[in-house]
């Protein structure tokens, strides 16, 4: 066949012939794009709800309402343009500052809306949250609060975060009729996000006293405690690097987690590839999952 000929259909590479690592990375990329889209939707839904609350408020003048709505829109655009999902996923965030960002997201809605949202802050010295957990926790709470805004009989919501050292614990309680169940679409959406992070979501309601949503999000990736064959001869430091590689962390995040330089991380990863006979990070990670 010459360079100008169209390939015969039998010569076309089919998905089944593609390397397993490529397919795994392709699926992971698609899932990441879907997750990012869902997070952006949640965040900007909160912005729009906040803008509507301001514009409808009887406590703000026309000029003041326009100014606040403009500031909200401008801030949302700045966040949209500055979004860097890779950095947020691979970095850690103190639990207190992650919670404060949530309060900032909901502050306009709390100030000008009809829903009274009370925040119970987590311990200041609580364990830092992985970026994906902090981001997911904010999205879960934002989505839950936005859903409760529309429910009849709900006037007050309490949001509480805590950390037991291994999990982020989220409690969302309302003063509504107590008929919230796991079958409600808005709850199912939150539950799907929680399950994606290997967490759990429980709903409990008491007629006439309100409903409570309890969320547990693990702070460690499932593969982070994986054991490795003794014949690999890995040092304790190499085992630590391997566990983080298996969890999906990139070099910068590994360096920050272990308090070493990125060049040192690259050195350890290169040694790991050589010792276990892997050719890519994906293959290396798959060997301990």
MIFI-358104 format. One line per 10 residues: number of its first residue (from 1); for each residue z, x, y of N, C-alpha, C. Coordinates in nm, 2 decimals, padded with zeros to 4 digits. Atoms other than C-alpha are relative to their C-alpha. Layout:
N
NUM	Z X Y Z X Y Z X Y; ...
END
This chain:
289
1	00.00 00.08 -00.12 00.00 00.00 00.00 00.00 00.09 00.12; 00.01 -00.08 -00.12 -00.09 00.14 00.34 00.11 -00.04 00.10; -00.10 00.03 -00.10 00.14 00.15 00.64 -00.02 -00.13 00.08; 00.03 00.12 -00.08 -00.03 -00.16 00.79 00.00 -00.12 -00.09; 00.00 00.11 00.09 -00.01 -00.38 00.49 00.13 -00.08 00.00; -00.13 00.08 00.00 00.24 -00.67 00.47 00.05 00.01 -00.14; -00.06 -00.01 00.13 00.48 -00.62 00.18 -00.02 -00.12 -00.09; 00.01 00.11 00.10 00.42 -00.83 -00.13 00.14 -00.06 -00.01; -00.13 00.07 00.01 00.70 -01.09 -00.18 00.09 00.06 -00.10; -00.08 -00.07 00.10 00.81 -00.90 -00.49 00.07 00.12 00.04
11	-00.06 -00.12 -00.05 00.88 -00.60 -00.28 00.11 -00.02 00.10; -00.10 00.03 -00.10 01.11 -00.77 -00.04 00.14 00.02 -00.06; -00.14 -00.03 00.05 01.48 -00.65 -00.08 00.08 -00.13 00.01; -00.08 00.13 00.00 01.69 -00.95 -00.18 00.15 00.04 00.02; -00.14 -00.02 -00.02 02.06 -00.99 -00.10 00.07 00.06 -00.12; -00.07 -00.05 00.12 02.16 -00.92 -00.46 -00.01 00.15 -00.01; 00.03 -00.15 00.02 02.01 -00.57 -00.43 00.08 00.08 00.10; -00.07 -00.08 -00.10 02.22 -00.48 -00.13 00.13 00.05 -00.05; -00.13 -00.05 00.05 02.53 -00.26 -00.17 00.11 -00.09 00.02; -00.11 00.09 -00.01 02.85 -00.44 -00.23 00.08 00.03 00.13
21	-00.07 -00.03 -00.12 03.01 -00.25 00.07 -00.07 -00.07 00.12; 00.08 00.06 -00.11 02.73 -00.38 00.30 00.03 -00.15 00.01; -00.02 00.15 00.00 02.78 -00.74 00.19 00.14 -00.03 00.05; -00.14 00.02 -00.04 03.16 -00.71 00.23 00.01 00.01 00.15; -00.01 -00.02 -00.14 03.12 -00.57 00.58 -00.07 -00.11 00.08; 00.08 00.10 -00.07 02.86 -00.83 00.67 00.08 -00.13 00.01; -00.08 00.12 00.00 03.09 -01.12 00.56 00.12 00.02 00.09; -00.11 -00.02 -00.09 03.38 -00.96 00.74 -00.04 -00.01 00.15; 00.04 00.02 -00.14 03.18 -00.94 01.06 -00.03 -00.14 00.04; 00.02 00.14 -00.03 03.08 -01.30 01.04 00.13 -00.07 00.01
31	-00.13 00.07 -00.01 03.44 -01.41 00.98 00.06 00.04 00.13; -00.06 -00.05 -00.13 03.55 -01.19 01.28 -00.07 -00.07 00.12; 00.06 00.07 -00.11 03.29 -01.35 01.51 00.04 -00.15 00.00; -00.05 00.14 00.00 03.40 -01.70 01.40 00.14 -00.01 00.05; -00.14 00.00 -00.05 03.76 -01.61 01.46 00.01 00.02 00.15; 00.00 -00.03 -00.14 03.69 -01.47 01.80 -00.05 -00.12 00.08; 00.05 00.12 -00.06 03.49 -01.78 01.89 00.11 -00.11 00.01; -00.11 00.10 00.01 03.78 -02.00 01.78 00.11 00.03 00.10; -00.10 -00.04 -00.09 04.02 -01.80 01.99 -00.04 -00.02 00.15; 00.06 00.02 -00.14 03.80 -01.81 02.30 00.00 -00.15 00.03
41	00.01 00.15 -00.02 03.76 -02.19 02.25 00.14 -00.05 00.04; -00.14 00.04 -00.03 04.14 -02.23 02.24 00.04 00.04 00.14; -00.05 -00.05 -00.13 04.20 -02.01 02.54 -00.06 -00.08 00.12; 00.07 00.07 -00.11 03.94 -02.18 02.76 00.02 -00.15 00.00; -00.04 00.14 00.00 04.04 -02.53 02.64 00.13 -00.01 00.08; -00.13 00.00 -00.08 04.39 -02.44 02.78 -00.03 00.01 00.15; 00.03 -00.01 -00.15 04.23 -02.33 03.11 -00.05 -00.13 00.05; 00.06 00.13 -00.05 04.03 -02.65 03.14 00.11 -00.11 00.01; -00.10 00.09 -00.01 04.33 -02.86 03.06 00.09 00.02 00.12; -00.08 -00.04 -00.12 04.53 -02.67 03.32 -00.06 -00.04 00.13
51	00.07 00.04 -00.12 04.27 -02.72 03.58 00.00 -00.15 00.02; -00.01 00.14 -00.01 04.26 -03.09 03.51 00.14 -00.05 00.04; -00.13 00.04 -00.03 04.63 -03.11 03.53 00.03 00.03 00.15; -00.02 -00.03 -00.14 04.63 -02.94 03.87 -00.08 -00.10 00.09; 00.08 00.09 -00.09 04.35 -03.16 04.01 00.05 -00.14 00.00; -00.05 00.13 00.01 04.52 -03.47 03.89 00.14 -00.01 00.06; -00.13 00.00 -00.05 04.86 -03.37 04.02 00.02 -00.07 00.13; -00.04 00.06 -00.13 05.03 -03.57 04.29 00.08 00.09 00.09; -00.09 -00.10 -00.07 05.24 -03.27 04.39 -00.08 00.10 00.07; 00.08 -00.10 -00.06 04.95 -03.06 04.50 -00.10 -00.06 00.10
61	00.10 00.05 -00.10 04.74 -03.11 04.82 -00.14 00.03 -00.05; 00.14 -00.02 00.04 04.36 -03.12 04.79 -00.03 00.15 00.02; 00.03 -00.14 -00.02 04.34 -02.77 04.94 00.07 00.09 -00.10; -00.08 -00.07 00.10 04.62 -02.64 04.72 -00.06 -00.01 -00.14; 00.05 00.02 00.13 04.47 -02.79 04.41 -00.13 00.07 -00.03; 00.13 -00.08 00.02 04.13 -02.64 04.47 00.03 00.14 -00.01; -00.03 -00.15 00.00 04.28 -02.30 04.54 00.06 00.04 -00.14; -00.06 -00.03 00.13 04.49 -02.31 04.21 -00.11 -00.01 -00.11; 00.11 00.02 00.10 04.19 -02.44 04.01 -00.10 00.11 00.00; 00.09 -00.11 -00.01 03.97 -02.17 04.15 00.06 00.13 -00.06
71	-00.07 -00.12 00.05 04.23 -01.90 04.07 00.00 00.00 -00.16; 00.00 00.02 00.15 04.25 -02.04 03.71 -00.14 00.04 -00.06; 00.14 -00.03 00.04 03.87 -02.03 03.67 -00.03 00.15 00.01; 00.04 -00.14 -00.02 03.84 -01.68 03.81 00.08 00.09 -00.10; -00.08 -00.07 00.09 04.12 -01.55 03.59 -00.06 -00.01 -00.14; 00.06 00.02 00.13 03.95 -01.70 03.28 -00.12 00.08 -00.01; 00.13 -00.08 00.00 03.62 -01.54 03.37 00.03 00.15 -00.02; -00.03 -00.14 00.01 03.79 -01.20 03.41 00.04 00.03 -00.15; -00.05 -00.02 00.14 03.96 -01.24 03.07 -00.12 00.00 -00.10; 00.11 00.01 00.09 03.63 -01.34 02.91 -00.09 00.12 00.01
81	00.08 -00.12 -00.01 03.44 -01.05 03.05 00.07 00.13 -00.05; -00.07 -00.12 00.04 03.71 -00.80 02.96 00.04 -00.01 -00.15; -00.05 00.02 00.13 03.77 -00.93 02.61 -00.05 00.12 -00.09; 00.04 -00.11 00.09 03.77 -00.65 02.35 00.07 -00.03 -00.13; -00.07 00.04 00.12 03.84 -00.79 02.01 00.04 00.12 -00.09; -00.03 -00.12 00.08 03.84 -00.45 01.84 00.14 00.06 00.04; -00.12 -00.06 -00.05 04.12 -00.32 02.06 00.12 -00.09 -00.03; -00.11 00.10 00.02 04.33 -00.64 02.03 00.03 -00.01 -00.14; -00.03 00.01 00.14 04.29 -00.64 01.66 00.08 00.12 -00.06; -00.06 -00.12 00.06 04.39 -00.28 01.60 00.12 00.05 00.07
91	-00.11 -00.05 -00.07 04.66 -00.24 01.86 00.12 -00.08 -00.04; -00.12 00.07 00.02 05.02 -00.35 01.85 00.05 -00.05 00.14; -00.04 00.05 -00.12 05.19 -00.56 02.11 00.15 -00.04 -00.02; -00.14 00.04 00.01 05.57 -00.60 02.18 00.01 -00.15 -00.01; -00.01 00.14 00.02 05.68 -00.94 02.07 00.04 -00.08 00.13; -00.04 00.07 -00.13 05.84 -01.02 02.41 -00.12 -00.01 00.09; 00.11 00.01 -00.09 05.52 -00.94 02.60 -00.11 -00.09 -00.05; 00.09 00.09 00.06 05.31 -01.13 02.35 00.04 -00.15 00.03; -00.05 00.13 -00.03 05.53 -01.43 02.41 -00.02 -00.04 00.15; 00.02 00.02 -00.14 05.51 -01.39 02.79 -00.14 -00.03 00.03
101	00.14 00.03 -00.02 05.13 -01.39 02.77 -00.02 -00.15 -00.04; 00.01 00.14 00.04 05.16 -01.73 02.59 00.05 -00.09 00.11; -00.06 00.08 -00.11 05.38 -01.86 02.87 -00.10 00.00 00.12; 00.10 00.00 -00.11 05.12 -01.74 03.12 -00.12 -00.09 -00.02; 00.11 00.09 00.04 04.85 -01.92 02.93 00.03 -00.15 00.03; -00.04 00.14 -00.01 05.04 -02.25 02.94 00.07 -00.04 00.13; -00.08 00.02 -00.12 05.22 -02.21 03.28 -00.06 -00.11 00.09; 00.05 00.10 -00.08 04.97 -02.42 03.48 00.01 -00.14 -00.06; -00.01 00.13 00.07 04.97 -02.70 03.22 00.14 -00.05 00.00; -00.14 00.04 -00.01 05.35 -02.70 03.22 00.04 -00.04 00.14
111	-00.04 00.03 -00.14 05.37 -02.70 03.60 -00.06 -00.13 00.04; 00.07 00.12 -00.06 05.12 -02.98 03.67 -00.03 -00.11 -00.10; 00.03 00.10 00.10 05.09 -03.17 03.34 00.12 -00.09 -00.02; -00.11 00.10 00.03 05.30 -03.46 03.21 00.09 00.05 -00.12; -00.08 -00.04 00.12 05.43 -03.26 02.91 00.10 00.11 00.05; -00.10 -00.10 -00.03 05.76 -03.07 02.95 00.01 00.10 -00.12; 00.00 -00.10 00.11 05.73 -02.75 02.75 00.11 00.10 00.03; -00.11 -00.10 -00.01 06.04 -02.54 02.69 -00.02 00.12 -00.09; 00.03 -00.13 00.08 06.02 -02.18 02.57 00.13 00.07 -00.03; -00.11 -00.08 00.05 06.28 -02.01 02.36 -00.05 00.14 -00.04
121	00.06 -00.13 00.01 06.21 -01.64 02.39 00.05 00.07 -00.12; -00.04 -00.08 00.11 06.22 -01.40 02.10 00.09 00.12 00.05; -00.08 -00.12 -00.04 06.46 -01.10 02.09 -00.09 00.11 00.07; 00.08 -00.10 -00.08 06.34 -00.83 02.34 -00.03 00.12 -00.09; 00.02 -00.12 00.08 06.39 -00.56 02.08 -00.06 -00.03 -00.14; 00.07 00.03 00.13 06.20 -00.74 01.80 -00.11 00.09 -00.03; 00.11 -00.09 00.04 05.94 -00.56 01.60 -00.13 -00.04 00.07; 00.13 00.02 -00.06 05.61 -00.51 01.76 -00.10 -00.08 -00.09; 00.10 00.08 00.08 05.33 -00.75 01.65 -00.13 00.07 -00.01; 00.14 -00.04 00.01 05.00 -00.64 01.51 -00.09 -00.08 00.09
131	00.08 00.07 -00.09 04.73 -00.74 01.75 -00.06 -00.13 -00.05; 00.06 00.12 00.06 04.57 -00.99 01.52 00.10 -00.11 -00.01; -00.10 00.10 00.01 04.90 -01.16 01.46 00.04 -00.06 00.13; -00.04 00.05 -00.14 05.00 -01.18 01.83 -00.11 -00.09 00.05; 00.11 00.08 -00.05 04.65 -01.32 01.91 00.00 -00.13 -00.07; 00.01 00.12 00.08 04.66 -01.57 01.63 00.12 -00.09 00.04; -00.12 00.08 -00.03 05.02 -01.68 01.72 -00.02 -00.08 00.13; 00.02 00.07 -00.13 04.92 -01.76 02.08 -00.10 -00.11 -00.02; 00.10 00.10 00.02 04.61 -01.95 01.96 00.06 -00.12 -00.07; -00.06 00.11 00.08 04.81 -02.15 01.71 00.09 -00.09 00.09
141	-00.09 00.07 -00.09 05.07 -02.25 01.98 -00.08 -00.08 00.10; 00.08 00.07 -00.10 04.81 -02.33 02.24 -00.07 -00.12 -00.06; 00.07 00.12 00.06 04.62 -02.55 02.00 00.09 -00.11 -00.03; -00.09 00.11 00.03 04.93 -02.73 01.89 00.05 -00.07 00.13; -00.05 00.06 -00.12 05.05 -02.79 02.25 -00.11 -00.09 00.06; 00.11 00.08 -00.05 04.70 -02.92 02.35 -00.01 -00.12 -00.08; 00.01 00.12 00.09 04.70 -03.15 02.05 00.12 -00.10 00.04; -00.11 00.08 -00.02 05.05 -03.28 02.14 -00.01 -00.07 00.14; 00.02 00.06 -00.13 04.94 -03.35 02.50 -00.06 -00.14 -00.02; 00.07 00.12 00.02 04.72 -03.63 02.36 00.08 -00.10 -00.08
151	-00.08 00.09 00.09 04.99 -03.79 02.13 00.09 -00.09 00.08; -00.08 00.10 -00.07 05.15 -04.11 02.24 00.15 00.02 -00.03; -00.15 00.00 00.02 05.53 -04.09 02.29 00.05 00.14 00.01; -00.05 -00.13 -00.01 05.55 -03.71 02.32 00.01 00.04 00.15; -00.02 -00.04 -00.14 05.70 -03.60 02.65 00.06 00.14 00.01; -00.06 -00.13 -00.01 05.88 -03.28 02.56 -00.03 00.08 -00.13; 00.03 -00.09 00.11 05.79 -02.98 02.34 00.08 00.13 00.01; -00.07 -00.13 -00.01 06.00 -02.68 02.25 -00.07 00.10 -00.09; 00.07 -00.11 00.07 05.83 -02.35 02.15 00.10 00.11 -00.02; -00.10 -00.11 00.03 06.04 -02.08 01.98 -00.07 00.10 -00.09
161	00.04 -00.11 00.08 05.95 -01.74 01.85 00.12 00.08 -00.05; -00.10 -00.09 00.04 06.16 -01.52 01.64 -00.06 00.10 -00.10; 00.06 -00.10 00.09 06.11 -01.22 01.41 00.11 00.05 -00.10; -00.10 -00.05 00.09 06.30 -01.13 01.09 -00.03 00.14 -00.05; 00.03 -00.14 00.04 06.15 -00.78 01.06 -00.12 00.01 -00.08; 00.13 00.00 00.08 05.87 -00.88 00.82 -00.09 -00.11 00.04; 00.08 00.12 -00.04 05.75 -01.21 00.97 00.02 -00.04 00.14; -00.02 00.08 -00.12 05.69 -01.38 01.30 00.02 -00.14 -00.03; -00.04 00.13 00.03 05.86 -01.71 01.29 -00.02 -00.09 00.13; 00.04 00.09 -00.11 05.72 -01.99 01.51 00.05 -00.14 -00.02
171	-00.04 00.13 00.01 05.88 -02.32 01.57 -00.05 -00.09 00.12; 00.05 00.09 -00.10 05.72 -02.61 01.76 00.05 -00.14 -00.03; -00.06 00.13 00.02 05.92 -02.92 01.80 -00.03 -00.10 00.12; 00.03 00.10 -00.10 05.84 -03.24 01.99 00.11 -00.12 -00.01; -00.10 00.12 00.00 06.04 -03.56 02.09 -00.08 -00.13 -00.03; 00.08 00.12 00.02 05.77 -03.80 01.97 00.05 -00.09 -00.11; -00.04 00.09 00.10 05.78 -04.07 01.71 00.03 00.05 -00.14; -00.04 -00.07 00.13 05.83 -03.82 01.42 -00.10 -00.03 -00.11; 00.10 00.04 00.10 05.50 -03.92 01.25 -00.10 00.11 -00.03; 00.10 -00.11 00.02 05.33 -03.57 01.25 00.00 00.03 -00.14
181	00.02 -00.04 00.14 05.19 -03.48 00.91 -00.10 00.11 -00.01; 00.10 -00.10 00.02 04.98 -03.21 00.76 -00.14 -00.05 -00.02; 00.13 00.06 00.02 04.69 -03.45 00.72 -00.07 -00.02 00.14; 00.05 00.02 -00.14 04.64 -03.48 01.10 -00.10 00.11 00.03; 00.11 -00.11 -00.02 04.31 -03.29 01.19 00.05 00.12 00.08; -00.04 -00.11 -00.08 04.48 -03.08 01.46 00.10 00.09 -00.07; -00.09 -00.08 00.08 04.75 -02.97 01.22 -00.08 00.07 -00.11; 00.08 -00.07 00.10 04.49 -02.89 00.95 -00.07 00.12 00.06; 00.07 -00.11 -00.07 04.31 -02.67 01.20 00.10 00.12 00.02; -00.10 -00.10 -00.02 04.63 -02.48 01.28 00.03 00.06 -00.14
191	-00.04 -00.05 00.14 04.71 -02.45 00.90 -00.11 00.09 -00.05; 00.11 -00.09 00.04 04.37 -02.30 00.83 00.01 00.14 00.06; -00.02 -00.13 -00.07 04.43 -02.03 01.08 00.12 00.08 -00.06; -00.12 -00.06 00.05 04.78 -01.96 00.94 -00.03 00.06 -00.14; 00.03 -00.04 00.13 04.65 -01.94 00.58 -00.09 00.12 00.00; 00.09 -00.12 -00.01 04.38 -01.69 00.69 00.08 00.13 00.02; -00.09 -00.11 -00.02 04.67 -01.46 00.78 00.10 00.01 -00.10; -00.10 00.00 00.11 04.85 -01.52 00.45 00.14 -00.05 00.04; -00.12 00.06 -00.04 05.11 -01.72 00.63 00.02 -00.14 -00.06; -00.03 00.13 00.05 05.26 -02.06 00.58 00.03 -00.09 00.12
201	-00.03 00.10 -00.11 05.29 -02.38 00.79 00.06 -00.12 -00.07; -00.07 00.12 00.05 05.53 -02.66 00.72 00.02 -00.10 00.12; -00.02 00.11 -00.10 05.55 -03.00 00.90 00.11 -00.09 -00.05; -00.12 00.09 00.03 05.87 -03.21 00.91 00.02 -00.10 00.11; -00.02 00.10 -00.10 05.92 -03.53 01.09 00.11 -00.10 -00.03; -00.11 00.10 00.02 06.21 -03.77 01.14 -00.03 -00.12 00.09; 00.03 00.12 -00.08 06.12 -04.12 01.26 00.10 -00.02 00.11; -00.08 00.02 -00.11 06.25 -04.17 01.61 00.07 00.12 00.06; -00.07 -00.12 -00.05 06.37 -03.81 01.65 -00.10 00.12 00.02; 00.10 -00.10 -00.02 06.04 -03.61 01.66 -00.04 00.07 -00.12
211	00.06 -00.08 00.11 05.84 -03.37 01.45 00.02 00.15 00.03; -00.01 -00.14 -00.02 05.87 -03.00 01.39 -00.11 00.07 -00.09; 00.10 -00.08 00.07 05.60 -02.75 01.29 00.06 00.14 -00.01; -00.05 -00.14 00.03 05.73 -02.42 01.13 -00.11 00.09 -00.06; 00.11 -00.09 00.04 05.49 -02.13 01.10 00.06 00.14 -00.03; -00.04 -00.13 00.03 05.55 -01.80 00.93 -00.12 00.09 -00.02; 00.11 -00.10 00.00 05.31 -01.51 00.99 00.05 00.13 -00.04; -00.04 -00.13 00.04 05.36 -01.19 00.79 -00.06 00.11 00.09; 00.04 -00.11 -00.09 05.34 -00.87 01.00 -00.07 00.11 -00.07; 00.06 -00.10 00.08 05.22 -00.65 00.72 -00.12 -00.05 -00.08
221	00.11 00.04 00.08 04.88 -00.67 00.56 00.03 00.00 -00.15; -00.03 00.01 00.14 04.88 -00.76 00.19 -00.02 00.13 -00.07; 00.03 -00.12 00.07 04.74 -00.43 00.09 00.08 00.12 00.04; -00.07 -00.12 -00.06 04.97 -00.21 00.29 00.11 00.06 -00.09; -00.10 -00.05 00.10 05.22 -00.17 00.00 -00.06 00.04 -00.13; 00.07 -00.02 00.13 04.96 -00.10 -00.26 00.04 00.14 -00.06; -00.03 -00.13 00.06 05.04 00.18 -00.51 -00.13 00.07 -00.04; 00.12 -00.07 00.03 04.79 00.45 -00.59 00.03 00.08 -00.13; -00.02 -00.08 00.12 04.73 00.64 -00.92 00.06 00.14 00.03; -00.06 -00.13 -00.02 04.94 00.95 -00.95 -00.10 00.12 -00.01
231	00.09 -00.11 00.01 04.64 01.16 -01.06 -00.08 00.03 00.12; 00.07 -00.03 -00.13 04.50 01.13 -00.71 00.07 00.12 00.07; -00.08 -00.11 -00.07 04.77 01.37 -00.60 00.01 -00.01 00.15; -00.01 00.02 -00.15 04.82 01.22 -00.26 00.14 00.03 00.05; -00.13 -00.03 -00.06 05.09 01.34 -00.03 00.05 -00.13 00.06; -00.05 00.12 -00.06 05.32 01.08 00.13 -00.07 -00.04 00.13; 00.08 00.03 -00.12 05.13 01.11 00.46 -00.13 -00.06 -00.04; 00.13 00.06 00.04 04.80 01.05 00.28 00.01 -00.14 -00.05; -00.02 00.14 00.05 04.94 00.75 00.11 00.02 -00.10 00.11; -00.02 00.08 -00.11 05.05 00.61 00.44 -00.13 -00.03 00.07
241	00.13 00.01 -00.06 04.70 00.67 00.59 -00.08 -00.10 -00.09; 00.08 00.08 00.09 04.54 00.51 00.28 00.04 -00.15 00.01; -00.05 00.14 -00.01 04.76 00.20 00.31 -00.06 -00.07 00.12; 00.05 00.06 -00.13 04.65 00.15 00.67 -00.15 -00.02 00.00; 00.15 00.02 00.01 04.28 00.21 00.59 -00.02 -00.12 -00.08; 00.02 00.11 00.09 04.31 -00.05 00.31 00.03 -00.13 00.08; -00.03 00.12 -00.08 04.46 -00.30 00.57 -00.11 -00.03 00.10; 00.11 00.02 -00.10 04.15 -00.26 00.79 00.02 00.07 00.13; -00.03 -00.07 -00.13 04.30 -00.04 01.06 -00.10 00.11 00.02; 00.09 -00.11 -00.03 04.07 00.20 01.24 00.08 00.12 00.04
251	-00.06 -00.13 -00.02 04.15 00.56 01.33 00.11 00.00 00.11; -00.09 00.00 -00.11 04.31 00.50 01.67 00.13 -00.08 -00.03; -00.12 00.07 00.04 04.54 00.23 01.53 00.09 00.07 -00.09; -00.07 -00.08 00.10 04.64 00.45 01.24 00.08 00.11 00.07; -00.06 -00.11 -00.08 04.71 00.74 01.49 00.13 -00.05 00.07; -00.12 00.06 -00.08 04.94 00.51 01.70 00.11 -00.04 -00.10; -00.11 00.04 00.10 05.12 00.37 01.39 00.08 00.11 -00.05; -00.06 -00.11 00.07 05.19 00.71 01.24 00.04 00.11 00.10; -00.04 -00.10 -00.11 05.24 00.90 01.58 -00.07 00.13 -00.03; 00.08 -00.12 00.02 04.97 01.15 01.50 -00.13 -00.01 00.08
261	00.12 00.00 -00.08 04.64 01.24 01.67 -00.11 -00.06 -00.08; 00.11 00.06 00.07 04.31 01.07 01.59 -00.07 00.11 -00.09; 00.06 -00.11 00.07 04.17 01.41 01.48 00.07 00.02 -00.14; -00.07 -00.02 00.13 04.45 01.44 01.22 -00.03 -00.12 -00.09; 00.04 00.11 00.08 04.37 01.09 01.10 -00.13 00.02 -00.07; 00.13 -00.03 00.06 04.01 01.19 01.05 00.01 00.10 -00.11; -00.02 -00.11 00.10 04.12 01.50 00.86 00.06 -00.07 -00.13; -00.06 00.07 00.11 04.34 01.28 00.63 -00.11 -00.09 -00.07; 00.10 00.09 00.06 04.06 01.03 00.57 -00.11 00.08 -00.07; 00.10 -00.08 00.06 03.81 01.30 00.49 00.06 00.05 -00.14
271	-00.06 -00.05 00.12 04.06 01.44 00.23 00.01 -00.11 -00.10; -00.02 00.11 00.10 04.12 01.10 00.08 -00.14 -00.04 -00.06; 00.14 00.02 00.06 03.74 01.04 00.04 -00.03 00.10 -00.11; 00.03 -00.11 00.10 03.71 01.37 -00.14 00.09 -00.01 -00.12; -00.09 00.01 00.11 04.02 01.32 -00.36 -00.03 -00.12 -00.10; 00.01 00.12 00.08 03.94 00.97 -00.48 -00.15 -00.02 -00.04; 00.14 00.01 00.03 03.56 01.02 -00.50 -00.07 -00.11 00.06; 00.07 00.11 -00.07 03.47 00.75 -00.25 -00.09 00.06 00.11; 00.10 -00.05 -00.10 03.18 00.78 00.00 00.01 -00.07 00.13; -00.02 00.08 -00.13 03.28 00.52 00.26 00.14 -00.05 00.01
281	-00.14 00.05 -00.02 03.60 00.38 00.41 00.01 -00.14 -00.07; -00.01 00.13 00.07 03.51 00.04 00.26 00.02 00.02 -00.14; -00.02 -00.03 00.14 03.49 00.19 -00.08 00.14 00.05 -00.03; -00.13 -00.05 00.01 03.81 00.37 -00.03 00.10 -00.11 00.00; -00.09 00.12 -00.01 03.99 00.05 00.08 -00.01 -00.08 -00.12; 00.01 00.09 00.11 03.85 -00.14 -00.21 00.07 00.05 -00.13; -00.06 -00.06 00.12 04.00 00.10 -00.46 00.15 -00.03 -00.01; -00.14 00.03 00.00 04.36 00.00 -00.36 00.03 -00.14 00.02; -00.02 00.14 -00.02 04.31 -00.37 -00.31 00.01 -00.07 -00.13
END
